[in-house]
Amino acid sequence: MFQRSFYKIKPKGTGTEKPNYLAIVDIDPNSQTYSKVIHRLPMPHIGDELHHSGWNVCSSCYGDASASRRYLVLPSLIRFLHDPSKDTGFVGCALTSNMVRFFKTPEASWSHEAPYPFRILMMLSSTSQIAISVKPLKVKNWILPEMPGLMTDFLISLDDRYLYMDPKNPGLIGQVWVEGLIQKGSSVLAEADDGTTYQVDVPEIKGKRLRGGPQMIQLNLDGKRLYVTNSLCGQWDHQFYPDVVKKGSHILQIDVNTEKGGLAINQNFFVDFGSEPDGPSIAHEMRYPGPYTMLIIRGEQRIYRSARPD
């Protein structure tokens, strides 16, 4: 089953005096307009900045005929569990690379908990938790001696099992590099544990070199296609990825091996927002007409996927 399209938030941020807009991208590989923008909805005014979105009705309300997911609400920065009986949710903290869990206490007040910096927190039950360390990279010729993960997006599975992993032995089973700051040709070098330095190759799709680094992510309903944008926000794009601002951003499709684990860039899908009618645009969040299926952990230049439980 293929979802035919998804909604894409398009902050301009490139200096073009045009309002932000919401775009619809065709993702049906059997369509003549596959991998293209098929509709654009501009905002009424220049400066009305779009960033994040959420549906007006949660996916757990699928049995309620009156609860139609017809409206996309802007903005929404918080991820609640899908089970309406669970008063808990998560919010990601980019600069400290961690995830905060908030919940309702037995006294009916709200509280929260967070792990140490550079960790991601995932609840396994009401009384247990596990933290996975997102190890920063040692680098040279950058503003800091270590480059953190800068986690800026995460997804939660519909069954609220939080992520596809062995709860007793979490580990990285697949990653794919989609550009970033330590690309070959840049001045930034990554340093291995033995002191040697390295850089990564920059992939090309349809003859075009990838720009920026992975940003927002969206997984399709069967868990096999992960879509990735490469713009965080205008100010940070100007500082870290000026090519994204100058040439526009793009959307990639990452093929997910749901049996053995592993990620691979799909060479047939590439949405280039550098060739938009009103000039280059920078792509940010994506949203399906339907719900999520799993959780993906995103690193600054790598996309992490965890293993599925038995």
HELIX and SHEET records of a PDB file:
HELIX    1   1 SER A   59  CYS A   61  5                                   3    
HELIX    2   2 GLY A  234  PHE A  240  1                                   7    
HELIX    3   3 PRO A  242  LYS A  247  1                                   6    
HELIX    4   4 PHE A  273  SER A  275  5                                   3    
SHEET    1   A 4 VAL A  37  PRO A  42  0                                        
SHEET    2   A 4 TYR A  21  ASP A  26 -1                                        
SHEET    3   A 4 SER A   5  LYS A  10 -1                                        
SHEET    4   A 4 MET A 286  ARG A 287 -1                                        
SHEET    1   B 2 GLY A  54  TRP A  55  0                                        
SHEET    2   B 2 LEU A  72  VAL A  73 -1                                        
SHEET    1   C 4 ARG A  79  PHE A  80  0                                        
SHEET    2   C 4 THR A  88  CYS A  93 -1                                        
SHEET    3   C 4 ASN A  98  LYS A 104 -1                                        
SHEET    4   C 4 TRP A 110  GLU A 113 -1                                        
SHEET    1   D 2 ARG A 119  MET A 123  0                                        
SHEET    2   D 2 GLN A 129  SER A 133 -1                                        
SHEET    1   E 4 GLU A 146  MET A 147  0                                        
SHEET    2   E 4 LEU A 137  LYS A 140 -1                                        
SHEET    3   E 4 LEU A 189  GLU A 191 -1                                        
SHEET    4   E 4 THR A 197  TYR A 198 -1                                        
SHEET    1   F 3 LEU A 172  GLY A 174  0                                        
SHEET    2   F 3 ILE A 303  SER A 306 -1                                        
SHEET    3   F 3 ILE A 297  ARG A 298 -1                                        
SHEET    1   G 2 GLU A 204  ILE A 205  0                                        
SHEET    2   G 2 LYS A 208  ARG A 209 -1                                        
SHEET    1   H 4 ILE A 217  LEU A 219  0                                        
SHEET    2   H 4 ARG A 225  VAL A 228 -1                                        
SHEET    3   H 4 HIS A 250  VAL A 256 -1                                        
SHEET    4   H 4 LEU A 263  ASP A 272 -1                                        
END                                                                             
